[in-house]
Amino acid sequence: MKVPGKQTVPRAETWAVLQVLQLMEGKKEINIMTDAMSVIKGFKDQNRKTYQEGTNGDIWREVYE
């Protein structure tokens, strides 16, 4: 599936995580391994507001749901 919007590496990394989360539908605990610091930082509570309002906020809002 193609990443919507402007194609960037951070956007693609975040999109990939979202796709895994949607596939799992909360069925069980999972570990996602990534070396993308933008994705790792996005999961820190203190960064949520910034990420939701940022360039890739559309994807991050879905991740946080």
Secondary structure as a PSIPRED ss2 file (coil, helix, strand):
# PSIPRED VFORMAT (PSIPRED V4.0)

   1 M C   1.000  0.000  0.000
   2 K C   1.000  0.000  0.000
   3 V C   1.000  0.000  0.000
   4 P C   1.000  0.000  0.000
   5 G C   1.000  0.000  0.000
   6 K C   1.000  0.000  0.000
   7 Q C   1.000  0.000  0.000
   8 T C   1.000  0.000  0.000
   9 V H   0.000  1.000  0.000
  10 P H   0.000  1.000  0.000
  11 R H   0.000  1.000  0.000
  12 A H   0.000  1.000  0.000
  13 E H   0.000  1.000  0.000
  14 T H   0.000  1.000  0.000
  15 W H   0.000  1.000  0.000
  16 A H   0.000  1.000  0.000
  17 V H   0.000  1.000  0.000
  18 L H   0.000  1.000  0.000
  19 Q H   0.000  1.000  0.000
  20 V H   0.000  1.000  0.000
  21 L H   0.000  1.000  0.000
  22 Q H   0.000  1.000  0.000
  23 L H   0.000  1.000  0.000
  24 M H   0.000  1.000  0.000
  25 E C   1.000  0.000  0.000
  26 G C   1.000  0.000  0.000
  27 K C   1.000  0.000  0.000
  28 K C   1.000  0.000  0.000
  29 E C   1.000  0.000  0.000
  30 I C   1.000  0.000  0.000
  31 N C   1.000  0.000  0.000
  32 I C   1.000  0.000  0.000
  33 M C   1.000  0.000  0.000
  34 T C   1.000  0.000  0.000
  35 D C   1.000  0.000  0.000
  36 A C   1.000  0.000  0.000
  37 M H   0.000  1.000  0.000
  38 S H   0.000  1.000  0.000
  39 V H   0.000  1.000  0.000
  40 I H   0.000  1.000  0.000
  41 K H   0.000  1.000  0.000
  42 G H   0.000  1.000  0.000
  43 F C   1.000  0.000  0.000
  44 K C   1.000  0.000  0.000
  45 D H   0.000  1.000  0.000
  46 Q H   0.000  1.000  0.000
  47 N H   0.000  1.000  0.000
  48 R H   0.000  1.000  0.000
  49 K H   0.000  1.000  0.000
  50 T H   0.000  1.000  0.000
  51 Y H   0.000  1.000  0.000
  52 Q H   0.000  1.000  0.000
  53 E H   0.000  1.000  0.000
  54 G C   1.000  0.000  0.000
  55 T C   1.000  0.000  0.000
  56 N C   1.000  0.000  0.000
  57 G H   0.000  1.000  0.000
  58 D H   0.000  1.000  0.000
  59 I H   0.000  1.000  0.000
  60 W H   0.000  1.000  0.000
  61 R H   0.000  1.000  0.000
  62 E H   0.000  1.000  0.000
  63 V H   0.000  1.000  0.000
  64 Y H   0.000  1.000  0.000
  65 E C   1.000  0.000  0.000
